Amino acid sequence: MTKRNILLAALGMLVVSLLFGSLSTTFALWSDQQSSDATDVATGTIELSPGDGTGPAFAFPALSGTNVPVGGVSQANLTIKNTGTTSLRFRLRTAGPTVSTSGATVGVTLDGSVGACPGGPAAFTSQTVTSPTVFTAPWTGIARGGQTVWCIRATLAAATGTLPATYTISFAFDAEQTRP
């Protein structure tokens, strides 16, 4: 055996022993540890209830349309409740129309503001959409058992294809627990 082969074999055994030495306690390539002075750990359920439904998605019947003229506006209050057992924060993830008339397409401009109609500051960035689309919305905190109200406005921006078109507008939200 040459000196080079012996050196390579020794180097290989060193690498293998270091690898197994690091894996021997956790069998993972990494580990992490966290300590806390807190004596209480908060747990619970996260449940956001938009409108009168439960779960993260909601079809808003007050904004649904049939025979709505282009430029027609519908608006309604959307009550968002925290029905879980812990505080949470939420944001609008997607919103938009789902057309039930075969061969039809609609474009709807959605605006939302915080507070009962006519509302106050913007709850999310206004967009004109033809299907459920990702929205830019800030996180909003809501305490356990709390609720907030948004004023939602839908303006029919366009309708093409088979008319009259019937559509519903759906909203989907992200929610996550906040720590005390």
C-alpha positions in Angstrom: 0.0 0.0 0.0 1.4 3.4 -0.9 1.7 6.3 1.5 -1.0 8.1 -0.4 -3.5 5.3 -0.1 -2.8 5.0 3.7 -3.3 8.8 4.1 -6.6 8.7 2.1 -7.8 5.7 4.2 -6.9 7.5 7.4 -8.7 10.6 6.2 -11.8 8.6 5.2 -11.9 6.9 8.7 -11.6 10.3 10.4 -14.5 11.7 8.3 -16.7 8.7 9.1 -15.9 8.8 12.8 -16.7 12.5 13.0 -20.0 11.9 11.1 -21.1 9.0 13.3 -19.9 10.9 16.4 -22.2 13.8 15.5 -25.2 11.5 14.7 -24.8 9.2 17.8 -27.0 11.2 20.1 -29.8 12.3 17.8 -29.4 10.4 14.5 -29.9 13.8 12.9 -27.5 16.0 10.9 -28.5 18.9 13.2 -29.9 19.6 16.6 -31.3 22.6 18.4 -32.3 23.4 22.0 -34.3 26.2 23.5 -34.9 27.1 27.1 -37.4 29.5 28.7 -37.9 31.1 32.1 -41.7 31.0 31.6 -43.5 28.5 33.7 -46.7 28.4 31.6 -47.0 27.2 28.0 -50.1 28.4 26.1 -51.9 25.8 24.0 -55.4 25.8 22.5 -57.3 25.6 19.3 -57.3 28.1 16.5 -60.6 28.6 14.8 -61.6 31.5 12.7 -65.2 31.9 11.6 -65.8 34.4 8.8 -69.5 35.2 8.3 -71.8 32.6 9.7 -69.6 29.7 8.6 -66.7 27.9 10.2 -63.2 27.2 8.9 -60.9 29.3 6.8 -63.1 29.7 3.7 -66.4 31.5 3.3 -68.7 32.0 0.3 -70.3 35.4 0.8 -73.9 35.2 -0.3 -74.6 38.9 0.2 -72.1 39.6 -2.7 -73.3 36.9 -5.0 -74.7 38.1 -8.3 -77.3 37.3 -11.0 -78.4 39.9 -13.5 -76.0 42.5 -11.9 -75.3 45.3 -14.5 -71.6 46.0 -15.3 -70.7 48.8 -12.8 -73.2 47.5 -10.2 -72.0 47.6 -6.6 -72.9 45.3 -3.8 -71.6 45.8 -0.2 -72.2 44.0 3.0 -70.6 43.6 6.5 -68.5 40.6 7.1 -68.2 39.6 10.7 -65.0 37.7 11.5 -65.0 35.8 14.9 -62.3 34.0 16.8 -64.2 30.9 18.0 -61.0 29.1 19.2 -59.5 29.0 22.6 -56.4 31.2 22.0 -55.7 34.6 20.6 -54.8 34.6 16.9 -54.0 36.8 14.0 -55.5 36.4 10.5 -55.3 37.9 7.0 -57.2 37.5 3.8 -55.3 34.9 1.6 -57.5 34.7 -1.5 -60.8 36.1 -2.8 -62.7 36.2 -6.0 -65.7 35.1 -8.0 -66.6 31.5 -8.9 -69.0 31.6 -11.9 -71.7 28.9 -12.1 -72.9 29.9 -15.6 -71.2 27.7 -18.2 -69.3 29.8 -20.8 -69.4 33.0 -18.7 -66.6 35.1 -17.2 -66.9 37.9 -14.8 -64.4 40.4 -13.4 -65.1 41.8 -10.0 -63.4 44.6 -8.1 -63.1 43.8 -4.4 -62.6 46.4 -1.8 -62.5 45.9 1.9 -62.4 48.3 4.8 -62.2 47.8 8.6 -65.5 48.6 10.4 -69.1 48.3 9.5 -70.2 49.8 6.1 -69.2 52.3 4.9 -66.1 51.3 6.8 -62.8 53.0 7.6 -59.2 52.2 6.7 -58.5 49.6 4.1 -58.5 45.9 5.2 -56.8 44.7 2.1 -55.5 46.0 -1.2 -58.3 46.5 -3.8 -58.1 44.2 -6.9 -60.1 43.3 -9.9 -60.2 39.6 -10.3 -61.9 36.9 -12.5 -61.3 34.0 -10.1 -60.1 33.4 -6.5 -56.8 35.3 -6.4 -54.1 35.9 -3.8 -54.5 39.2 -2.0 -52.1 41.5 -0.2 -53.5 41.9 3.3 -51.8 42.8 6.6 -52.2 40.5 9.6 -54.9 41.5 12.1 -55.0 40.4 15.7 -58.1 39.1 17.3 -58.5 38.0 21.0 -60.0 34.8 22.1 -63.8 35.2 21.8 -63.3 38.5 20.0 -64.6 39.6 16.6 -64.1 42.3 14.0 -66.2 43.6 11.1 -65.1 44.4 7.6 -67.2 46.3 5.0 -66.8 44.4 1.7 -67.7 46.0 -1.6 -67.9 44.1 -4.9 -68.2 46.0 -8.2 -69.0 44.0 -11.3 -66.2 45.3 -13.7 -66.9 43.0 -16.7 -69.1 40.2 -17.8 -68.5 38.2 -21.0 -69.6 35.0 -22.7 -73.0 33.4 -21.7 -75.1 36.1 -20.0 -76.7 36.6 -17.6 -73.9 35.1 -15.5 -74.4 33.8 -11.9 -71.4 33.9 -9.5 -70.5 33.7 -5.9 -67.6 35.4 -4.2 -65.4 33.3 -1.9 -62.9 34.4 0.7 -60.2 32.3 2.2 -58.1 33.4 5.3 -54.9 32.4 6.9 -54.9 32.3 10.7 -52.2 31.6 13.3 -51.9 31.6 17.0 -50.4 34.6 18.7 -48.5 34.3 22.0 -49.5 36.1 25.1 
